[in-house]
């Protein structure tokens, strides 16, 4: 049943930061800003990766109550991490780039909005009845649909920070590199994609399904 959530995660950006590229031309101010932010962001990026892994690793054969508990915790962890990332952006100050103050404020606003959305998903999961397997499966489909939408918000939250010389400076910082989830996947045949990967190229069973299932909730129990 939790394959729907794993599919939504596999189809979206599982990390706030998925940076690439490098340049030696950034000024000291840009590099200093990137280091300040990324040093604060590192534990939050790790926390998000671990939360996504929890959702994916419970996708195969877990009981409804186990799925409910895992997903509830994961959504809250992601919400907490997004709020902490917003504070990291605020604490680093306006980045020394064109329209830096607007870039900073937009990132803070979008990260906080995403945190609220994940907490909404947590409440939605908590309200499901794990004793009724059919209703739980149907309710989980709604959660998966909501997760797909929120993942798009997540992709956009720091998109401006990742552009141009600022993004290149952040890409060089260890704190902004893609982490490896510290929660190992269950050996249940539901292999998870690497942190930061998309559905393409993933061997995850869930990633072979559309991110928004239509009427499959009743058959994937």
C-alpha positions in Angstrom: 0.0 0.0 0.0 2.8 2.4 0.8 4.1 1.9 -2.8 2.0 5.0 -3.7 4.0 7.2 -1.4 7.3 5.7 -2.6 6.2 6.3 -6.2 5.5 9.9 -5.4 8.9 10.4 -3.8 10.7 8.6 -6.6 9.0 10.8 -9.1 9.9 14.1 -7.4 12.9 15.7 -5.9 13.7 13.8 -2.7 16.2 16.4 -1.6 15.9 20.1 -1.3 19.4 20.5 -2.7 20.5 18.4 -5.7 23.4 20.6 -6.8 26.0 20.0 -9.5 28.7 21.9 -11.2 31.7 23.8 -10.0 33.5 27.0 -10.7 36.6 28.7 -9.4 35.4 32.2 -10.3 33.1 33.0 -7.4 34.1 35.9 -5.2 34.8 35.4 -1.5 31.5 36.8 -0.5 29.5 34.3 -2.5 31.7 31.4 -1.2 31.4 32.7 2.4 27.6 32.8 2.1 27.5 29.3 0.6 29.6 27.9 3.4 27.5 29.7 6.1 24.3 28.3 4.7 25.5 24.8 3.8 27.1 24.2 7.2 23.8 24.8 8.8 21.8 23.0 6.1 23.8 19.7 6.3 22.0 18.0 9.2 18.6 19.1 7.8 19.4 17.6 4.3 20.4 14.4 6.0 17.3 14.4 8.1 15.2 14.7 4.9 17.0 11.9 3.2 16.5 9.6 6.2 12.8 10.5 6.3 12.3 9.7 2.6 14.1 6.4 3.1 11.8 5.5 5.9 8.8 5.9 3.6 10.4 4.0 0.8 11.6 1.2 3.0 8.1 0.5 4.4 6.6 0.3 0.9 6.6 -3.4 0.3 4.9 -5.6 2.9 4.5 -3.6 6.1 1.2 -3.6 8.1 -1.1 -0.6 8.0 -0.2 0.5 11.5 3.5 0.3 10.8 3.0 2.3 7.6 1.0 4.9 9.4 3.6 5.3 12.2 6.5 5.5 9.7 4.9 7.9 7.4 3.6 10.2 10.2 7.1 10.4 11.6 8.7 11.0 8.2 6.3 13.8 7.3 7.0 15.5 10.6 10.7 15.1 10.2 10.6 16.7 6.7 8.5 19.5 8.0 10.9 20.2 10.8 13.9 20.0 8.4 12.3 22.5 6.0 11.6 25.0 8.8 15.2 24.6 9.9 16.4 25.2 6.4 14.3 28.3 6.2 16.1 29.5 9.4 19.4 28.6 7.8 18.6 30.8 4.8 17.5 33.6 7.2 20.6 33.2 9.3 23.0 33.3 6.4 21.6 36.7 5.4 20.7 37.9 1.9 23.0 36.2 -0.6 25.5 38.6 -2.4 23.9 38.2 -5.8 21.5 40.3 -7.8 18.1 40.6 -6.0 19.7 38.7 -3.2 17.2 39.9 -0.6 14.2 38.8 -2.7 15.9 35.4 -3.4 16.3 34.9 0.4 12.8 35.9 1.3 11.2 33.8 -1.4 13.2 30.7 -0.2 12.2 31.3 3.4 8.5 31.7 2.4 8.4 28.6 0.2 10.3 26.4 2.7 7.9 27.4 5.5 4.9 26.8 3.2 6.3 23.4 2.4 6.7 22.6 6.1 3.1 23.4 6.7 2.0 21.2 3.8 4.0 18.2 5.1 2.4 18.7 8.5 -1.0 18.6 6.7 0.0 15.2 5.2 1.0 14.0 8.7 -2.5 14.9 10.0 -4.0 13.1 7.0 -2.1 10.0 7.7 -2.8 10.1 11.4 -6.5 10.3 10.7 -6.5 7.0 8.7 -7.9 3.8 10.3 -5.2 1.1 10.2 -7.7 -1.5 11.4 -9.7 -1.2 8.2 -7.3 -2.3 5.5 -9.5 -1.3 2.6 -10.3 2.2 3.8 -6.6 2.6 4.8 -5.5 1.7 1.3 -8.0 4.2 -0.2 -6.9 6.9 2.2 -3.3 6.3 1.4 -4.0 7.0 -2.2 -5.1 10.5 -1.2 -2.0 11.0 0.8 0.1 9.9 -2.2 -1.7 12.5 -4.4 -1.0 15.2 -1.9 2.7 14.2 -1.6 3.1 14.5 -5.3 2.0 18.1 -5.2 4.1 18.9 -2.3 7.2 17.4 -3.9 6.8 20.0 -6.7 6.7 22.7 -4.0 9.9 21.3 -2.6 11.6 21.4 -5.9 10.9 25.1 -6.2 11.7 26.1 -2.6 15.4 26.8 -3.2 15.6 26.8 -6.9 16.7 30.5 -7.1 19.5 29.8 -4.6 20.7 27.0 -6.9 21.1 29.2 -9.9 24.2 30.8 -11.3 27.3 31.5 -9.3 25.5 31.1 -6.0 24.5 27.6 -6.9 28.0 26.8 -8.1 29.4 28.0 -4.8 27.0 25.9 -2.8 27.8 22.8 -5.0 31.4 23.0 -3.7 30.3 22.9 -0.1 30.3 19.5 1.7 27.2 20.5 3.6 25.1 20.8 0.4 26.2 17.5 -1.2 23.7 14.7 -1.6 23.7 12.6 1.5 23.3 8.8 1.9 20.3 7.9 3.9 21.5 6.5 7.3 18.4 4.3 7.6 19.1 1.1 5.7 16.3 -0.2 3.4 14.5 -3.4 4.4 15.5 -6.5 2.6 12.0 -7.0 1.3 12.5 -6.6 -2.4 11.5 -2.9 -2.4 14.9 -1.4 -3.2 14.9 2.3 -2.8 16.5 4.8 -5.2 19.6 6.6 -4.2 19.0 9.9 -2.5 18.5 12.6 -5.1 17.6 10.2 -7.9 14.4 10.4 -9.9 12.2 7.6 -11.1 14.2 7.2 -14.2 17.0 4.7 -13.8 15.6 3.4 -10.5 15.1 -0.3 -9.8 12.4 0.4 -7.3 9.2 -1.4 -8.0 7.2 1.6 -7.0 9.0 3.9 -9.5 7.6 1.8 -12.3 4.1 2.9 -11.4 2.7 6.4 -12.1 3.2 8.9 -9.4 -0.6 9.4 -9.3 -2.3 6.0 -9.3 -5.9 6.1 -10.4 -7.8 3.1 -9.1 -5.0 0.8 -7.9 -5.5 1.3 -4.2 -7.8 -1.7 -3.9 -5.3 -4.0 -5.5 -2.1 -3.0 -3.8 -2.9 -4.1 -0.3 
